[in-house]
Amino acid sequence: MTVTKKDLALYLHENLGFSVRSMGQVVDKLFEEMKLALERGEKVKIVKFGQFTPYKRPTRKGVNPKDGAPILIEGKKTVVFYPSSTLKKLINEE
């Protein structure tokens, strides 16, 4: 199952009673703020869920699969997610 931003807005609407449209705006603003923080190089920590951390991959050596020639693979920025211990326990419960 995939959870979309629309699903989150509907869930908030059903549980808080505000309009779907206003809850959609809240969800959009939340993700926009998370994105901006990550772009600034800041960690985004959600208690009892996990932490999103910006990470810079270093440049590394690689091999061109077509001809076997050595190449340099440029480093790039990415985001790493570390789940909280609470989330890990929840997922691993049987």
C-alpha positions in Angstrom: 0.0 0.0 0.0 1.2 3.5 -0.8 0.2 6.5 1.3 -0.1 9.7 -0.7 -0.4 13.3 0.3 -4.1 13.1 -0.5 -4.5 10.1 1.8 -2.8 12.1 4.6 -5.1 15.1 4.0 -8.2 12.8 4.1 -7.0 11.2 7.3 -6.5 14.6 8.9 -9.9 15.7 7.7 -11.7 12.7 9.1 -9.9 12.9 12.5 -9.7 16.7 13.0 -12.8 17.9 11.2 -11.2 20.6 9.1 -11.9 20.7 5.3 -10.0 18.4 3.0 -8.6 21.4 1.2 -7.2 23.1 4.3 -5.7 19.8 5.4 -4.1 19.4 2.0 -2.6 22.8 2.4 -1.2 21.8 5.8 0.3 18.6 4.3 1.8 20.5 1.4 3.3 23.2 3.7 4.8 20.5 6.0 6.6 18.8 3.2 7.7 22.1 1.7 9.3 23.0 5.1 11.0 19.6 5.4 12.4 20.0 1.8 13.7 23.5 2.6 15.4 22.3 5.8 17.1 19.4 3.9 18.2 21.8 1.2 19.9 23.9 3.9 21.7 20.9 5.1 19.6 20.5 8.3 18.4 17.2 9.7 14.6 16.7 10.0 13.7 14.7 13.0 10.2 13.4 13.7 9.9 12.0 17.2 8.9 8.3 17.3 9.1 8.1 13.5 12.7 8.8 12.4 15.2 11.3 11.0 15.9 12.5 7.5 19.5 13.5 7.1 21.1 15.2 4.0 24.2 13.2 2.9 26.9 14.1 0.3 28.1 11.0 -1.6 31.8 11.3 -2.4 33.2 11.0 -5.9 34.2 7.4 -6.6 35.8 5.2 -9.3 33.6 3.1 -11.5 33.6 1.1 -14.7 31.7 1.8 -17.9 29.6 -1.4 -18.4 29.7 -1.0 -22.2 33.5 -1.0 -22.7 35.0 -1.7 -19.3 36.8 1.6 -19.2 37.4 3.2 -15.8 35.4 6.3 -15.1 34.8 8.8 -12.3 31.3 8.9 -10.8 30.6 12.3 -9.5 29.5 12.7 -5.9 25.9 13.9 -5.3 23.6 15.0 -2.6 21.0 12.6 -1.3 18.8 12.1 1.8 19.2 9.2 4.2 16.3 8.0 6.5 17.1 6.6 9.9 14.0 5.0 11.5 13.5 5.5 15.2 13.7 2.6 17.6 10.0 3.0 18.2 9.2 2.6 14.5 11.6 -0.4 14.2 9.9 -2.1 17.1 6.4 -1.5 15.6 7.5 -2.9 12.2 9.1 -6.0 13.8 6.2 -6.9 16.0 4.5 -10.1 15.2 
